């Protein structure tokens, strides 16, 4: 078992700044190469505080704000304009950063791209969905309308 400090939120494992124990292979092959975690050390405990402080600064301030933001995100679809071919197939894929920018451009509020989860790769125009974790207890589903750029 490897003891690690998470630097990013990992679904099902923990949030940034958490100290976790995972199997060696998971740490060596997934978490460490993707910079989701660093190895735990006595000196690393100081980093935990700075990571948690940065996470708190980015977090939605309160549960009530998170619920209001979730209601506004779920209320109407977000239009996302991307480059696509004649058949509706995208040139590339929609990223979490693209979704966060589209939500902000729609005037629905500012969300962190690291909190957006896409279950399937979005590679075609049409209706799609993404999930945003706004608070530990609140998540919202965003309806995306992916349209081809003219």
C-alpha positions as CSV (number, residue, x, y, z in Angstrom):
1,X,0.0,0.0,0.0
2,X,1.2,3.5,-0.9
3,X,0.5,6.5,1.2
4,X,-0.2,9.6,-1.0
5,X,-1.4,13.2,-0.8
6,X,-4.0,14.0,-3.5
7,X,-3.3,17.2,-5.4
8,X,-6.5,17.0,-7.5
9,X,-9.9,15.7,-6.7
10,X,-10.3,12.0,-7.7
11,X,-13.8,10.7,-7.9
12,X,-14.4,7.9,-5.5
13,X,-11.1,8.5,-3.7
14,X,-11.0,12.0,-2.2
15,X,-10.5,15.7,-2.6
16,X,-7.3,17.7,-3.0
17,X,-5.3,17.7,0.2
18,X,-6.5,14.4,1.5
19,X,-4.0,11.8,2.6
20,X,-5.0,8.4,1.2
21,X,-3.6,4.9,1.1
22,X,-4.0,3.1,-2.2
23,X,-2.5,0.0,-3.8
24,X,1.0,0.4,-5.2
25,X,-0.1,-0.3,-8.9
26,X,-2.9,2.3,-8.8
27,X,-0.5,4.9,-7.4
28,X,2.4,4.0,-9.7
29,X,0.4,3.6,-12.9
30,X,-2.4,6.1,-12.6
31,X,-2.3,8.7,-9.8
32,X,1.4,9.7,-9.9
33,X,1.9,9.9,-13.8
34,X,-1.2,12.1,-14.1
35,X,0.0,14.4,-11.3
36,X,-3.2,13.6,-9.3
37,X,-1.1,12.9,-6.2
38,X,2.3,13.2,-4.6
39,X,4.0,10.7,-2.3
40,X,3.5,11.3,1.3
41,X,6.3,12.5,3.5
42,X,6.8,14.4,6.7
43,X,7.6,17.5,4.8
44,X,4.6,16.9,2.6
45,X,2.3,17.6,5.5
46,X,3.0,21.3,5.1
47,X,1.8,21.1,1.5
48,X,-1.5,19.6,2.6
49,X,-2.4,22.9,4.3
50,X,-1.6,25.0,1.2
51,X,-3.5,22.6,-1.0
52,X,-6.6,22.7,1.3
53,X,-6.4,26.5,1.5
54,X,-6.3,26.7,-2.3
55,X,-9.3,24.3,-2.6
56,X,-11.3,26.3,-0.1
57,X,-10.6,29.5,-2.1
58,X,-12.0,27.8,-5.3
59,X,-15.0,26.2,-3.6
60,X,-18.5,27.5,-3.7
61,X,-18.8,29.4,-0.4
62,X,-21.9,27.8,1.0
63,X,-24.4,25.0,0.6
64,X,-27.2,27.4,-0.2
65,X,-25.2,29.0,-3.0
66,X,-24.4,25.6,-4.4
67,X,-28.1,24.6,-4.4
68,X,-29.0,27.9,-6.2
69,X,-26.3,27.4,-8.8
70,X,-27.4,23.8,-9.3
71,X,-30.9,24.9,-9.9
72,X,-29.9,27.5,-12.5
73,X,-27.5,25.0,-14.2
74,X,-30.3,22.4,-14.5
75,X,-33.0,24.9,-15.6
76,X,-31.9,25.5,-19.2
77,X,-29.5,23.9,-21.7
78,X,-26.1,25.4,-22.4
79,X,-25.3,26.0,-26.1
80,X,-21.8,25.0,-27.1
81,X,-20.5,25.9,-30.5
82,X,-17.7,23.8,-31.9
83,X,-16.0,23.0,-35.2
84,X,-17.7,20.0,-36.9
85,X,-17.8,18.3,-40.2
86,X,-20.7,18.0,-42.6
87,X,-22.0,14.8,-40.9
88,X,-22.0,16.4,-37.4
89,X,-18.9,14.7,-36.3
90,X,-16.6,17.0,-34.2
91,X,-13.0,17.9,-35.0
92,X,-11.7,16.6,-31.7
93,X,-13.8,16.3,-28.6
94,X,-15.5,18.6,-26.1
95,X,-13.4,19.2,-23.0
96,X,-14.4,20.2,-19.5
97,X,-12.8,23.6,-20.0
98,X,-15.0,24.2,-23.0
99,X,-18.1,23.4,-20.9
100,X,-17.0,25.7,-18.1
101,X,-16.4,28.5,-20.5
102,X,-19.8,27.9,-22.2
103,X,-21.6,28.0,-18.8
104,X,-19.9,31.3,-17.9
105,X,-20.7,32.7,-21.4
106,X,-24.4,31.7,-20.9
107,X,-24.4,33.9,-17.8
108,X,-25.2,30.9,-15.4
109,X,-22.2,31.5,-13.2
110,X,-18.5,30.5,-12.9
111,X,-17.6,26.9,-12.4
112,X,-14.3,25.2,-12.0
113,X,-13.4,23.0,-15.0
114,X,-12.0,20.4,-12.5
115,X,-15.4,19.9,-11.1
116,X,-17.0,19.0,-14.5
117,X,-17.4,15.3,-15.3
118,X,-18.2,13.9,-18.7
119,X,-19.3,10.3,-18.7
120,X,-18.9,9.7,-22.4
121,X,-16.6,11.5,-24.9
122,X,-18.6,14.1,-26.8
123,X,-17.6,13.7,-30.4
124,X,-20.8,14.7,-32.2
125,X,-23.3,17.5,-32.4
126,X,-26.7,17.2,-30.6
127,X,-27.8,16.9,-27.0
128,X,-25.4,15.7,-24.4
129,X,-25.1,15.8,-20.6
130,X,-22.3,16.6,-18.1
131,X,-22.3,16.6,-14.3
132,X,-20.8,19.3,-12.1
133,X,-19.8,18.8,-8.5
134,X,-20.5,22.1,-6.8
135,X,-20.2,21.1,-3.2
136,X,-19.6,17.9,-1.3
137,X,-23.3,17.4,-1.1
138,X,-24.5,19.1,-4.3
139,X,-24.0,18.1,-7.9
140,X,-25.9,19.4,-11.0
141,X,-26.6,17.9,-14.4
142,X,-26.0,20.3,-17.3
143,X,-27.8,19.7,-20.6
144,X,-25.5,20.6,-23.4
145,X,-26.6,21.6,-26.9
146,X,-23.6,21.0,-29.1
147,X,-23.9,22.8,-32.4
148,X,-21.6,23.2,-35.4
149,X,-19.8,26.5,-35.9
150,X,-20.7,28.2,-39.2
